[in-house]
Amino acid sequence: MTLTLPFVAVLAVVGWLVVRHTRLRWWAVTALLLLGFYLASTPAAPLIDDTTRSGVEVVNRTGSK
């Protein structure tokens, strides 16, 4: 039997759990989300993307050995 979950629903549940367990305030979560969207529209976005991809590659290579 196959169970299909929408990605947005999974993200919502994970986000709710993080907020609940870290005791973040909802206004702080909203501010972080807005800051993320703002950074994605600035010239710093390619640098952030490259750095994130490099970090993931390092972690994946280290974890597979």
C-alpha positions as CSV (number, residue, x, y, z in Angstrom):
1,M,0.0,0.0,0.0
2,T,1.4,3.4,-1.0
3,L,0.8,6.5,1.1
4,T,1.1,9.8,-0.6
5,L,1.7,12.9,1.5
6,P,1.9,16.5,0.1
7,F,5.3,18.0,0.6
8,V,3.8,21.2,2.1
9,A,1.9,19.1,4.7
10,V,5.1,17.4,5.7
11,L,6.9,20.7,6.0
12,A,4.0,22.1,8.1
13,V,4.2,19.2,10.5
14,V,8.0,19.5,10.8
15,G,7.8,23.2,11.3
16,W,5.1,22.9,14.0
17,L,7.3,20.3,15.8
18,V,10.3,22.5,15.7
19,V,8.4,25.5,16.9
20,R,6.8,23.5,19.7
21,H,10.1,21.9,20.9
22,T,12.3,24.9,20.6
23,R,9.7,27.2,22.2
24,L,10.1,29.8,19.4
25,R,7.5,32.5,19.2
26,W,5.4,32.6,16.1
27,W,6.4,36.2,15.4
28,A,10.1,35.0,15.4
29,V,9.3,32.2,12.9
30,T,7.4,34.7,10.7
31,A,10.4,37.1,10.8
32,L,12.8,34.3,9.9
33,L,10.7,33.3,6.9
34,L,10.4,36.8,5.7
35,L,14.1,37.3,6.0
36,G,14.7,34.2,4.0
37,F,12.5,35.4,1.2
38,Y,14.2,38.8,1.3
39,L,17.7,37.2,1.1
40,A,16.6,35.0,-1.8
41,S,15.8,38.2,-3.8
42,T,19.2,39.9,-3.1
43,P,22.5,39.6,-4.9
44,A,23.7,37.4,-2.1
45,A,21.4,34.5,-3.2
46,P,24.0,32.9,-5.5
47,L,26.6,32.9,-2.8
48,I,24.2,31.4,-0.3
49,D,23.2,28.7,-2.8
50,D,26.8,27.8,-3.6
51,T,27.8,27.7,0.0
52,T,24.8,25.5,0.9
53,R,25.6,23.1,-2.0
54,S,29.3,22.9,-0.9
55,G,28.3,22.2,2.7
56,V,25.9,19.4,1.6
57,E,28.6,17.9,-0.6
58,V,31.1,17.9,2.3
59,V,28.6,16.3,4.6
60,N,27.6,13.6,2.1
61,R,31.2,12.7,1.3
62,T,32.1,12.5,5.0
63,G,29.0,10.5,5.9
64,S,29.5,7.8,3.2
65,K,33.1,6.9,4.2
